[in-house]
Amino acid sequence: MIHFVLGIHCHQPVGNFDFVFESAHNKSYYPFLKMLSQFPNIKCTVHYSGVLFDWVKLNKPETHELIVSLTKRNQLEIMTGGFYEPILTTISEEDQIGQIKMLTNYIKNEFQYDPKGLWLTERIWEPHLPRILYNAGIKYVTVDDSHLKQSGILPENLYNYFITEELGYNIMVFPISEELRYLIPFQDPEKTISFLKNIDKDGVDKVVVLADDGEKFGDWPGTYDWVYNKGWLNKFFNLLMENQDWLKTRTFSEVLNDVPPKDKVYMTTASYEEMMGWALPTSKALDYKIGKKYVDDNSLVKQFYRGGFWRNFLTKYPESNLMYSKMQLVSKKVNSLENSDIKNEALKELWQGQCNCAYWHGEFGGNYLNHLRNAVYKHLIAAENLADKHFTQVNPSIIVSDYNSDGYNEILVSNKNINTYFSELGGQLIELDVRNSKFNFLDTFTRKEEAYHHILLNETGKKGNENKSDNGIDSIHDLEKKRDKDIVTYLKYDWYNRYAFIDHFFDEHTDINQVKDCSFIELGDFVSQRYKSEINALDKNVQITFTKNGTLNYLNQTLNISVKKTYSITEKGINADYEIKNNSDKDINCFFGIEFNFTVLTGYANDRYYLSNVELDDKRPISQGVSNNVTHIELKDEYQKSSVRLNFNEPVELWRFPIETVSQSVDSYEHNYQASCIIPRWIFSLKKDEIKKINFHLSVINEK
């Protein structure tokens, strides 16, 4: 007898566009449940993230009621999880248990169902989880079968479930069949029945699990026509009914009651196969793909072949690490509050800022999508504001620590209007929050090489799944994605992170296009090297001085030069005083620029634009140009009701251009606006021991 467990996981990220929720609901979530309701003898287990449950209840009450009715007639089992779909292993134990209990209580209240199983976000497993899950009331969890293969479980023993523990805290583990993930719904349903029949050949009770994304049943490219118009799901459900003599659809809880666990198992850190490949550094991700071709036909080797570790996304993408670091800081603040309505409100904001989708990148846009990153920052800043519940009256706070775990100190200065986070690396500003607007102007993204960029440089691209049947369709892993004909022109890569107050020494021939393409020659060693720091608190202002004695490659000579920059942080912004000193015996002609990268989320909207004392041919944030005699430049965001403005004490030459990345989404390759780069430039000569002084002010304007 085959006990077949069909599980569906449905989720949309915090901050995703409403039309995306609408499309996924209309193409996938609702039609799947509607079809299921027509087959009352077929059991199914569903997991909806709390984000999605909230949206469905507010916008699609008929779907909410359909879930209620299917649950009442015992056709539907509901799994819990972290309410806002966090990667559990990256948040504190208080937050883990709090998020799980929040969704569990929601399910109890809305559906009168007490969930015992947990959908593990992205199936990211670490060995310490059983104790935490047990303490959150969890009886079982789903992982990929590859988790167990890598732990030495024989393939023929995978059609069962297992028990694992941590310090005596037991939970049950159900392995998800990788083969079924690729069969359903992309291949003819008869292939799935044949696969299951082959497992049943010895007549012994087997447990086979398919638990996967609900979006693949209608919302992924080509699937709506295949699953519903061409009748795949209807045919599949009918085949399940026709084979009930040996094939029973069961819920996880029914299996737990009727079938004992196979054995005890301990699993290493893991996720699904594709995720572990994506987590690798790009050069190793390419090697991983090459190696995979050799092991796919060798089951003995394949079961031990694995990629990276999810947490490596925090080193692969510095932007993800900064969000993660901010989240950890805010979590400590919020969880230190005494129990109160304010703490409850702050926790809800914090937990929304833990939604996983903006912290990594794979087949979907993920952290490349600035609206998802913006949502994370918005909720984290809101939680921080609540934790600092009297933040409008407090004096500036100063935190000095290795905030982002890079081996160098960061200096975090906050006052009632802004958060300013500085790094010793380059003496740069790496976060600039407008607290009332809950907006981080430095939520930028550096252009990086991705493994799939090599596909873009290949004319044929992906060719699809050669093993599918004539009537099958490609999964998202096999699709040949759409692309603009000029997409490869956007494949530029940065060798430094694009934040603010980045100190450049250019040669006289460097032009704006070289800097935009990051193909210029940097003459100094100030961009990403360590500066010494000194902090002084002056009443309501904080003064930070960064100094570095460095070198300048000038006329084939290495000359000594120093940069000293003093930031005075006030409630209105940052006053910057630079001193550039020639410490060599040679006269130096300097071409010095200070780079700022600010985001306004889009480069094309009419409510976001540049303002300056000089006429600009194009005021859009996406524009590029060189302007002379600039005394001020402002990037205005009417949508956020905030602006950043640079006021210079002397006219400057100013360069501006957009930073755009190339990423992949479910069905296409896209170039996306990430930031507007602004570089004021000074040209001057320095004799021995001579100092050039530069003064300007960065204003943060908040209209809320």
NUDO-118273 format. One record per residue (C-alpha): z, x, y; chain. Coordinates in Angstrom, 1 decimal, decimal comma. Layout:
((Z X Y) A) ...
This chain:
((0,0 0,0 0,0) A) ((-0,9 1,2 3,5) A) ((1,6 0,3 6,2) A) ((-0,7 0,6 9,2) A) ((1,0 0,9 12,6) A) ((-1,3 0,2 15,6) A) ((0,3 1,3 18,8) A) ((-1,2 1,0 22,3) A) ((0,1 3,0 25,4) A) ((-0,9 1,8 28,8) A) ((-0,1 3,5 32,1) A) ((-1,3 4,0 35,7) A) ((0,1 6,7 38,0) A) ((2,5 6,1 40,8) A) ((0,3 6,1 44,0) A) ((-3,0 5,2 42,2) A) ((-5,4 2,9 44,0) A) ((-5,0 -0,8 43,4) A) ((-8,6 -1,2 42,4) A) ((-8,0 1,3 39,5) A) ((-5,1 -0,9 38,2) A) ((-7,3 -3,9 38,6) A) ((-10,2 -2,4 36,7) A) ((-8,1 -1,1 33,8) A) ((-6,3 -4,5 33,5) A) ((-9,6 -6,5 33,5) A) ((-11,5 -4,2 31,2) A) ((-8,7 -3,1 28,8) A) ((-5,1 -4,4 29,0) A) ((-5,8 -8,1 29,2) A) ((-8,8 -8,5 26,9) A) ((-7,1 -6,4 24,2) A) ((-4,0 -8,7 24,3) A) ((-6,2 -11,8 24,5) A) ((-8,1 -10,7 21,4) A) ((-4,8 -9,8 19,6) A) ((-3,5 -13,3 20,3) A) ((-6,4 -14,8 18,3) A) ((-5,2 -12,9 15,2) A) ((-1,6 -13,9 14,8) A) ((-1,1 -12,0 11,5) A) ((-2,0 -8,7 13,0) A) ((1,0 -6,8 14,3) A) ((0,9 -4,3 17,2) A) ((3,2 -2,1 19,1) A) ((2,7 -1,6 22,9) A) ((4,1 0,6 25,5) A) ((3,6 -0,2 29,2) A) ((5,1 2,2 31,7) A) ((7,4 0,6 34,2) A) ((4,8 1,3 37,0) A) ((2,3 -0,9 35,1) A) ((4,8 -3,6 34,1) A) ((5,8 -4,0 37,8) A) ((2,1 -4,2 38,8) A) ((1,3 -6,7 36,1) A) ((4,2 -9,0 36,8) A) ((3,3 -9,0 40,5) A) ((-0,4 -9,3 40,3) A) ((-1,2 -10,7 36,8) A) ((1,5 -13,2 35,8) A) ((-0,7 -14,6 33,0) A) ((-0,8 -11,2 31,3) A) ((3,0 -10,9 31,7) A) ((3,4 -14,3 30,0) A) ((1,0 -13,3 27,3) A) ((3,2 -10,3 26,4) A) ((6,2 -12,6 26,4) A) ((4,5 -15,1 24,0) A) ((3,3 -12,4 21,6) A) ((6,7 -10,8 21,5) A) ((8,4 -14,2 20,9) A) ((6,2 -14,8 17,8) A) ((7,1 -11,4 16,5) A) ((3,5 -10,2 16,7) A) ((4,3 -7,6 19,3) A) ((6,8 -4,8 19,4) A) ((7,5 -3,2 22,8) A) ((8,4 0,5 23,1) A) ((10,5 2,0 26,0) A) ((10,1 5,3 27,7) A) ((10,8 6,9 31,1) A) ((10,2 4,0 33,6) A) ((7,9 6,0 35,8) A) ((6,4 8,0 32,9) A) ((7,9 11,5 33,5) A) ((7,6 14,5 31,4) A) ((11,1 14,1 30,0) A) ((11,6 17,8 29,3) A) ((11,1 18,7 33,0) A) ((13,7 16,4 34,5) A) ((17,5 16,6 34,4) A) ((19,4 14,9 31,6) A) ((20,8 12,3 34,0) A) ((17,3 11,5 35,1) A) ((16,0 11,3 31,5) A) ((18,6 8,9 30,3) A) ((18,5 6,9 33,6) A) ((14,7 6,4 33,5) A) ((14,8 5,4 29,8) A) ((17,6 2,9 30,3) A) ((15,8 1,5 33,4) A) ((12,8 0,6 31,3) A) ((14,8 -0,5 28,3) A) ((16,8 -2,9 30,6) A) ((13,6 -4,2 32,1) A) ((12,2 -5,0 28,7) A) ((15,4 -6,7 27,7) A) ((15,4 -8,8 30,9) A) ((11,7 -9,7 31,1) A) ((10,8 -10,1 27,4) A) ((14,2 -10,7 25,7) A) ((13,4 -7,8 23,4) A) ((15,6 -4,8 22,7) A) ((13,3 -1,7 22,2) A) ((14,3 1,0 19,8) A) ((11,3 3,2 20,0) A) ((10,2 5,6 22,7) A) ((6,7 6,5 23,9) A) ((6,9 10,2 24,5) A) ((4,9 11,0 27,7) A) ((1,8 13,0 26,7) A) ((3,6 13,6 23,4) A) ((5,4 16,6 24,9) A) ((8,1 17,6 22,5) A) ((10,8 20,2 22,8) A) ((13,5 20,7 20,1) A) ((16,5 19,6 22,3) A) ((15,2 16,1 22,8) A) ((16,8 14,3 19,8) A) ((20,3 14,4 21,3) A) ((19,2 13,0 24,6) A) ((17,0 10,3 23,0) A) ((19,8 9,3 20,7) A) ((22,2 9,0 23,7) A) ((19,6 6,8 25,4) A) ((19,7 4,4 22,5) A) ((16,4 5,5 20,9) A) ((15,9 5,2 17,1) A) ((12,4 6,6 16,8) A) ((9,7 8,4 18,7) A) ((5,9 9,1 18,2) A) ((4,3 12,5 18,2) A) ((0,9 13,9 17,0) A) ((0,5 14,9 13,4) A) ((-0,4 18,4 14,7) A) ((3,3 18,7 15,7) A) ((4,3 18,4 12,1) A) ((1,4 20,5 10,7) A) ((2,5 23,4 12,9) A) ((6,0 23,0 11,4) A) ((4,6 23,4 7,9) A) ((4,3 19,8 6,8) A) ((1,5 19,5 4,2) A) ((-1,4 17,3 5,3) A) ((-1,0 15,0 2,2) A) ((2,6 14,4 3,3) A) ((1,8 13,3 6,8) A) ((1,3 9,6 5,9) A) ((5,0 8,9 6,2) A) ((7,7 9,2 8,9) A) ((10,4 11,8 9,1) A) ((13,9 12,4 10,4) A) ((14,9 15,1 12,9) A) ((18,1 16,0 14,7) A) ((19,8 18,1 17,3) A) ((23,5 18,9 16,9) A) ((23,8 16,0 14,4) A) ((22,1 13,4 16,6) A) ((19,3 11,9 14,4) A) ((16,1 10,2 15,4) A) ((13,0 9,2 13,4) A) ((9,6 10,7 14,0) A) ((6,3 9,0 13,4) A) ((3,2 11,3 13,3) A) ((0,0 9,9 15,0) A) ((-3,2 10,5 13,0) A) ((-5,5 12,8 14,9) A) ((-8,5 11,6 12,8) A) ((-7,8 8,0 13,7) A) ((-7,6 8,9 17,4) A) ((-11,2 10,0 17,2) A) ((-12,4 7,2 14,9) A) ((-10,8 4,3 16,9) A) ((-12,7 2,8 18,7) A) ((-15,6 5,2 18,9) A) ((-16,9 4,9 15,4) A) ((-17,9 1,8 13,4) A) ((-14,7 0,0 12,2) A) ((-15,8 0,3 8,6) A) ((-15,2 4,1 8,9) A) ((-11,6 3,4 9,8) A) ((-11,2 1,1 6,8) A) ((-12,8 3,7 4,5) A) ((-10,5 6,4 5,9) A) ((-7,5 4,3 5,2) A) ((-8,7 3,3 1,7) A) ((-9,1 6,9 0,8) A) ((-5,4 7,5 1,7) A) ((-4,4 4,6 -0,6) A) ((-6,1 6,0 -3,6) A) ((-2,9 6,9 -5,5) A) ((-1,3 3,4 -4,9) A) ((1,9 4,9 -3,3) A) ((3,3 3,4 -0,1) A) ((1,9 5,3 2,9) A) ((2,6 5,0 6,6) A) ((-0,4 5,6 8,8) A) ((-0,1 5,5 12,6) A) ((-2,7 5,1 15,4) A) ((-0,9 5,2 18,8) A) ((-3,1 6,1 21,7) A) ((-4,2 5,2 25,2) A) ((-4,9 1,5 25,8) A) ((-7,6 2,4 28,3) A) ((-9,9 3,6 25,5) A) ((-10,2 -0,1 24,5) A) ((-12,4 -1,1 27,5) A) ((-11,7 1,1 30,5) A) ((-13,1 4,4 29,4) A) ((-16,9 4,8 30,1) A) ((-19,0 2,7 27,7) A) ((-16,1 1,3 25,9) A) ((-16,0 -2,3 27,3) A) ((-19,5 -3,0 26,2) A) ((-18,8 -1,5 22,8) A) ((-15,3 -2,9 22,1) A) ((-15,8 -6,4 23,5) A) ((-19,5 -7,3 24,2) A) ((-20,7 -5,7 20,9) A) ((-17,6 -6,9 19,1) A) ((-16,0 -3,8 17,8) A) ((-12,4 -5,1 18,2) A) ((-13,1 -8,5 16,8) A) ((-14,8 -6,9 13,8) A) ((-12,0 -4,4 13,3) A) ((-9,3 -7,1 13,4) A) ((-11,3 -9,2 10,9) A) ((-11,6 -6,2 8,6) A) ((-7,8 -5,7 8,8) A) ((-7,4 -9,3 7,7) A) ((-9,9 -9,1 4,9) A) ((-8,1 -6,1 3,4) A) ((-4,5 -7,4 3,5) A) ((-4,0 -7,0 -0,2) A) ((-3,6 -3,2 0,3) A) ((-3,5 -2,8 4,1) A) ((-0,8 -4,3 6,1) A) ((-0,4 -4,0 9,9) A) ((3,3 -3,3 10,7) A) ((5,4 -2,5 13,7) A) ((7,4 0,7 13,7) A) ((10,6 -1,2 13,4) A) ((9,4 -3,1 10,3) A) ((8,5 0,2 8,7) A) ((12,0 1,6 9,5) A) ((13,5 -1,4 7,7) A) ((11,3 -1,3 4,6) A) ((10,3 2,3 4,0) A) ((12,6 5,3 3,8) A) ((11,8 8,5 5,7) A) ((9,9 11,2 3,8) A) ((11,9 14,2 4,7) A) ((13,8 16,1 7,4) A) ((11,7 18,1 9,8) A) ((12,2 20,4 12,8) A) ((9,3 20,6 15,2) A) ((8,4 23,4 17,6) A) ((7,4 22,8 21,2) A) ((4,1 21,0 21,2) A) ((1,8 18,3 22,6) A) ((-1,5 17,0 21,5) A) ((-4,2 19,6 20,8) A) ((-6,3 19,1 24,0) A) ((-3,2 19,3 26,2) A) ((-2,2 22,6 24,8) A) ((-5,6 24,0 25,5) A) ((-5,6 22,7 29,1) A) ((-2,2 24,3 29,7) A) ((-3,6 27,8 29,0) A) ((-4,8 30,1 31,9) A) ((-8,5 29,6 32,4) A) ((-9,6 32,9 30,7) A) ((-7,5 32,1 27,7) A) ((-8,6 28,4 27,7) A) ((-12,1 29,7 27,3) A) ((-11,1 32,0 24,4) A) ((-9,2 29,1 22,9) A) ((-12,4 26,9 22,8) A) ((-14,3 29,7 21,2) A) ((-11,7 30,3 18,6) A) ((-11,4 26,6 17,8) A) ((-15,0 26,6 16,7) A) ((-14,1 29,0 14,0) A) ((-11,0 27,3 12,7) A) ((-12,1 23,6 12,8) A) ((-13,7 23,9 9,4) A) ((-10,8 25,8 7,9) A) ((-7,9 23,4 7,4) A) ((-5,6 26,2 6,2) A) ((-6,0 28,1 9,5) A) ((-6,4 25,0 11,8) A) ((-3,0 23,6 11,2) A) ((-1,4 26,7 12,7) A) ((-3,9 27,2 15,5) A) ((-2,4 26,1 18,8) A) ((-2,8 26,6 22,5) A) ((-0,2 26,8 25,2) A) ((2,9 25,0 26,4) A) ((3,0 22,2 28,9) A) ((5,4 24,0 31,3) A) ((2,7 26,6 31,8) A) ((1,0 24,1 34,1) A) ((3,7 25,1 36,5) A) ((2,4 28,7 36,5) A) ((-1,2 27,8 36,3) A) ((-1,0 25,6 39,4) A) ((1,4 26,8 42,1) A) ((1,0 23,4 43,8) A) ((2,5 21,8 40,7) A) ((5,3 24,3 40,7) A) ((6,1 23,4 44,4) A) ((6,3 19,7 43,6) A) ((8,4 20,5 40,6) A) ((10,7 22,7 42,7) A) ((11,0 20,0 45,3) A) ((11,8 17,4 42,6) A) ((14,6 19,6 41,2) A) ((16,1 20,1 44,6) A) ((16,1 16,4 45,4) A) ((17,3 15,5 41,9) A) ((20,4 17,6 42,4) A) ((21,0 16,1 45,9) A) ((20,6 12,5 44,6) A) ((22,6 12,9 41,4) A) ((25,5 14,4 43,4) A) ((26,0 11,2 45,4) A) ((28,8 8,9 44,6) A) ((27,7 5,7 42,9) A) ((26,5 3,2 45,5) A) ((23,5 1,1 46,5) A) ((22,2 4,1 48,4) A) ((22,3 6,2 45,3) A) ((20,5 3,5 43,3) A) ((17,8 3,3 45,9) A) ((17,5 7,1 46,1) A) ((17,3 7,3 42,3) A) ((14,4 4,9 42,2) A) ((12,5 6,9 44,8) A) ((13,3 10,2 43,0) A) ((12,2 8,8 39,7) A) ((8,9 7,7 41,1) A) ((8,4 11,2 42,3) A) ((8,7 12,4 38,7) A) ((5,6 10,5 37,5) A) ((3,8 13,1 35,4) A) ((0,2 12,6 36,4) A) ((0,2 14,6 39,6) A) ((1,8 17,7 37,9) A) ((-1,0 18,7 35,6) A) ((-4,8 18,6 35,0) A) ((-6,9 18,1 31,9) A) ((-9,7 15,5 31,3) A) ((-8,7 13,5 34,3) A) ((-8,3 14,4 38,0) A) ((-4,5 14,9 37,8) A) ((-3,1 17,3 40,3) A) ((-6,5 17,7 42,0) A) ((-6,2 14,1 43,3) A) ((-4,4 14,4 46,6) A) ((-3,4 10,7 46,7) A) ((-1,3 11,3 43,6) A) ((0,3 14,4 44,9) A) ((0,9 12,6 48,2) A) ((2,7 9,8 46,3) A) ((5,0 12,3 44,6) A) ((5,9 13,9 48,0) A) ((6,3 10,5 49,6) A) ((8,9 9,4 47,1) A) ((10,7 12,7 46,9) A) ((11,0 12,9 50,7) A) ((12,2 9,3 50,8) A) ((14,9 10,1 48,1) A) ((15,9 13,2 50,1) A) ((16,2 11,1 53,3) A) ((18,5 8,7 51,4) A) ((20,6 11,5 49,9) A) ((20,9 12,9 53,5) A) ((21,8 9,4 54,5) A) ((22,9 10,6 58,0) A) ((20,0 13,0 58,3) A) ((19,2 11,7 61,8) A) ((22,6 13,0 63,1) A) ((23,1 16,2 61,0) A) ((22,7 19,7 62,3) A) ((19,9 21,8 60,7) A) ((20,5 22,7 57,1) A) ((19,6 26,1 55,8) A) ((19,1 27,0 52,1) A) ((18,1 30,5 51,0) A) ((17,3 30,8 47,3) A) ((14,4 31,6 44,9) A) ((13,5 27,9 45,3) A) ((10,3 28,0 43,3) A) ((11,3 30,7 40,7) A) ((8,7 33,3 41,8) A) ((11,1 36,2 42,1) A) ((11,3 36,0 45,9) A) ((13,5 34,1 48,3) A) ((12,4 31,0 50,1) A) ((14,1 29,8 53,3) A) ((14,4 26,0 53,5) A) ((15,2 24,7 57,0) A) ((15,6 21,0 57,6) A) ((16,6 18,9 60,6) A) ((16,4 15,3 61,5) A) ((12,6 15,3 62,0) A) ((11,1 17,9 59,7) A) ((11,5 20,0 56,6) A) ((10,1 23,5 56,9) A) ((10,0 25,7 53,8) A) ((9,2 29,4 54,2) A) ((8,4 32,1 51,6) A) ((9,1 35,8 51,8) A) ((5,6 36,2 50,3) A) ((3,4 36,6 53,4) A) ((6,2 35,2 55,6) A) ((4,3 31,9 55,2) A) ((5,1 28,2 55,6) A) ((4,6 26,5 52,3) A) ((5,9 23,0 53,0) A) ((6,0 21,0 56,2) A) ((7,4 17,5 55,8) A) ((7,5 14,8 58,5) A) ((10,6 13,0 57,4) A) ((10,0 9,6 59,0) A) ((6,4 9,5 57,8) A) ((7,4 11,0 54,4) A) ((4,3 13,2 54,5) A) ((3,8 16,9 53,7) A) ((1,1 18,4 55,8) A) ((1,0 21,4 53,5) A) ((0,3 19,4 50,4) A) ((-2,9 21,5 49,9) A) ((-4,7 22,8 46,8) A) ((-6,2 26,2 46,2) A) ((-9,7 26,5 44,7) A) ((-9,4 27,8 41,1) A) ((-11,8 28,6 38,3) A) ((-11,5 26,0 35,5) A) ((-12,9 26,4 32,0) A) ((-15,2 23,4 32,5) A) ((-16,8 25,0 35,5) A) ((-18,8 27,0 33,0) A) ((-20,3 23,7 31,8) A) ((-21,5 23,0 35,3) A) ((-23,3 26,3 35,3) A) ((-25,1 25,3 32,1) A) ((-28,0 23,0 32,7) A) ((-27,5 21,0 29,5) A) ((-23,8 20,4 29,9) A) ((-22,0 18,6 27,1) A) ((-24,3 17,1 24,5) A) ((-22,0 14,4 23,0) A) ((-20,6 14,0 19,6) A) ((-23,3 14,9 17,0) A) ((-21,2 13,4 14,2) A) ((-21,0 9,8 15,5) A) ((-22,9 7,0 13,8) A) ((-26,0 5,5 15,4) A) ((-23,9 2,6 16,6) A) ((-20,9 4,8 17,8) A) ((-20,1 5,9 21,3) A) ((-18,8 9,2 22,7) A) ((-15,1 9,6 23,5) A) ((-14,2 11,1 26,9) A) ((-14,0 14,5 25,2) A) ((-17,7 14,3 24,2) A) ((-19,3 12,7 27,2) A) ((-21,9 14,5 29,2) A) ((-20,4 13,9 32,6) A) ((-22,3 12,9 35,8) A) ((-22,6 15,5 38,5) A) ((-24,1 15,7 42,0) A) ((-27,1 18,0 42,1) A) ((-25,4 20,4 44,5) A) ((-22,0 20,4 42,8) A) ((-22,3 24,1 41,9) A) ((-22,5 25,1 45,6) A) ((-18,8 24,0 45,8) A) ((-17,7 26,4 43,1) A) ((-15,7 28,8 45,3) A) ((-12,5 30,5 44,3) A) ((-9,5 31,6 46,4) A) ((-7,6 34,8 45,7) A) ((-4,5 33,6 47,7) A) ((-2,8 30,2 48,2) A) ((-3,8 28,3 51,3) A) ((-0,6 27,5 53,1) A) ((0,2 28,3 56,8) A) ((0,9 31,3 58,9) A) ((-1,3 33,5 56,7) A) ((-1,9 36,9 58,5) A) ((-5,4 38,3 58,2) A) ((-7,1 41,5 59,4) A) ((-10,8 41,1 59,3) A) ((-13,6 43,5 60,1) A) ((-15,9 42,9 63,0) A) ((-18,7 41,7 60,8) A) ((-16,6 39,0 59,0) A) ((-18,0 35,5 59,7) A) ((-16,6 32,0 59,2) A) ((-18,8 31,4 56,0) A) ((-17,4 34,5 54,3) A) ((-13,8 33,3 55,0) A) ((-14,6 29,8 53,9) A) ((-16,2 31,1 50,6) A) ((-13,3 33,6 50,2) A) ((-15,9 36,4 49,9) A) ((-14,6 38,4 52,9) A) ((-12,9 41,8 52,7) A) ((-9,3 41,8 53,7) A) ((-8,4 45,0 55,6) A) ((-4,7 44,5 55,6) A) ((-2,1 44,0 52,9) A) ((-0,2 41,2 54,6) A) ((-1,6 38,0 53,0) A) ((0,4 37,9 49,8) A) ((2,9 40,8 50,1) A) ((6,6 40,5 50,7) A) ((8,1 40,3 54,2) A) ((11,7 41,1 55,0) A) ((13,6 38,2 56,5) A) ((16,5 37,7 58,9) A) ((18,0 34,3 59,8) A) ((19,9 33,2 62,9) A) ((21,3 29,7 63,4) A) ((21,3 28,9 67,1) A) ((22,9 25,5 67,8) A) ((20,3 22,9 66,8) A) ((17,6 25,6 66,3) A) ((17,1 28,1 63,5) A) ((15,4 31,4 64,0) A) ((13,7 33,3 61,2) A) ((12,2 36,8 61,7) A) ((9,8 38,1 59,1) A) ((8,8 41,8 59,3) A) ((6,5 43,9 57,2) A) ((5,3 47,5 57,6) A) ((1,9 47,6 56,0) A) ((-1,4 49,3 56,1) A) ((-4,8 48,7 57,5) A) ((-8,1 50,0 56,0) A) ((-9,9 51,0 59,2) A) ((-13,0 53,2 59,4) A) ((-12,4 54,5 55,9) A) ((-8,9 55,4 56,7) A) ((-5,6 53,9 55,7) A) ((-3,5 53,4 58,8) A) ((0,0 52,2 59,2) A) ((0,6 48,9 61,1) A) ((3,5 46,5 61,3) A) ((3,7 42,7 61,8) A) ((6,8 41,1 63,1) A) ((6,9 37,3 63,5) A) ((9,7 35,2 64,7) A) ((9,8 31,5 64,0) A) ((12,1 29,2 66,1) A) ((12,4 25,9 64,2) A) ((13,3 22,9 66,4) A) ((13,2 19,2 65,9) A) ((9,7 19,1 67,4) A) ((8,1 22,0 65,5) A) ((7,9 25,8 65,3) A) ((7,5 28,3 68,1) A) ((5,9 31,5 66,7) A) ((6,2 34,9 68,4) A) ((4,1 37,7 66,8) A) ((4,3 41,4 67,5) A) ((1,6 43,6 65,9) A) ((2,3 47,3 66,3) A) ((0,1 50,3 65,7) A) ((2,3 52,9 63,8) A) ((-0,6 55,4 63,3) A) ((-2,0 58,3 65,3) A) ((-5,4 56,5 65,7) A) ((-6,6 53,9 68,1) A) ((-7,3 50,6 66,2) A) ((-9,6 47,8 67,1) A) ((-8,1 44,7 65,5) A) ((-9,7 41,4 64,5) A) ((-6,6 39,4 63,7) A) ((-6,5 35,8 62,5) A) ((-3,7 33,5 61,5) A) ((-4,7 30,9 58,9) A) ((-3,3 27,3 58,7) A) ((-4,3 24,7 56,1) A) ((-3,3 21,1 56,8) A) ((-4,1 18,0 54,8) A) ((-4,8 14,5 56,0) A) ((-5,9 13,4 52,5) A) ((-9,5 12,7 53,5) A) ((-12,1 14,5 55,6) A) ((-14,2 11,4 56,4) A) ((-12,0 8,5 57,6) A) ((-12,4 7,4 61,2) A) ((-8,6 7,4 61,7) A) ((-8,3 11,1 61,0) A) ((-9,8 13,6 63,4) A) ((-9,5 16,8 65,5) A) ((-8,6 16,8 69,2) A) ((-9,0 19,9 71,4) A) ((-9,4 21,0 75,0) A) ((-13,0 22,0 74,1) A) ((-15,7 19,7 73,1) A) ((-16,3 19,6 69,3) A) ((-19,6 18,7 67,8) A) ((-17,9 17,0 64,9) A) ((-14,3 15,9 65,0) A) ((-13,9 14,9 61,4) A) ((-11,5 17,0 59,3) A) ((-14,4 17,8 57,0) A) ((-16,2 19,6 59,8) A) ((-16,9 23,3 60,3) A) ((-17,4 25,2 63,5) A) ((-16,5 28,1 65,8) A) ((-15,1 27,3 69,2) A) ((-14,2 29,6 72,1) A) ((-11,6 29,3 74,8) A) ((-9,4 27,0 72,8) A) ((-5,9 26,4 74,2) A) ((-4,9 23,7 71,8) A) ((-6,2 22,0 68,6) A) ((-4,7 18,9 67,0) A) ((-5,3 17,3 63,7) A) ((-4,5 13,7 64,1) A) ((-3,7 11,2 61,3) A) ((-3,5 7,7 62,6) A) ((-2,9 6,4 59,0) A) ((0,3 8,4 58,6) A) ((1,0 8,1 62,3) A) ((1,5 11,8 62,5) A) ((-0,2 14,9 63,8) A) ((0,0 18,6 63,8) A) ((-0,9 20,5 67,0) A) ((-1,3 24,2 67,8) A) ((-0,8 25,2 71,5) A) ((-1,7 28,8 72,3) A) ((-0,4 30,8 75,3) A) ((-3,9 32,3 75,8) A) ((-7,3 31,0 75,0) A) ((-8,5 31,9 71,5) A) ((-11,6 31,9 69,3) A) ((-11,0 29,2 66,7) A) ((-12,6 28,7 63,3) A) ((-12,3 25,5 61,3) A) ((-13,7 24,4 58,0) A) ((-12,7 22,2 55,0) A) ((-11,3 23,3 51,7) A) ((-12,9 21,4 48,8) A) ((-12,3 21,7 45,1) A) ((-14,4 20,9 42,1) A) ((-12,6 19,0 39,3) A) ((-13,5 16,7 36,5) A) ((-12,6 13,0 36,1) A) ((-13,1 10,7 33,1) A) ((-16,9 10,5 33,5) A) ((-18,0 12,9 36,2) A) ((-17,5 16,2 38,1) A) ((-16,4 15,8 41,7) A) ((-15,8 17,8 44,8) A) ((-12,7 16,7 46,7) A) ((-11,4 17,3 50,1) A) ((-8,0 19,2 49,9) A) ((-7,3 20,5 53,4) A) ((-8,7 21,4 56,8) A) ((-8,5 25,2 57,5) A) ((-7,8 26,3 61,1) A) ((-7,9 30,0 62,0) A) ((-7,3 31,2 65,6) A) ((-8,6 34,7 66,0) A) ((-7,7 37,5 68,5) A) ((-9,7 40,6 69,2) A) ((-7,7 43,5 70,7) A) ((-7,3 47,3 70,7) A) ((-4,0 49,1 70,0) A) ((-3,2 52,7 70,9) A) ((-0,5 54,6 69,1) A) ((2,9 52,7 69,2) A) ((1,2 50,0 71,3) A) ((2,3 46,4 70,6) A) ((0,2 43,2 70,8) A) ((2,2 40,1 71,5) A) ((1,0 36,6 70,5) A) ((2,8 33,4 71,2) A) ((2,0 29,8 70,2) A) ((3,6 26,6 69,2) A) ((3,1 24,4 66,1) A) ((4,1 20,8 67,1) A) ((4,7 18,0 64,6) A) ((4,1 14,7 66,3) A) ((5,5 11,6 64,7) A) ((4,6 8,2 66,1) A) ((6,8 6,1 63,7) A) 
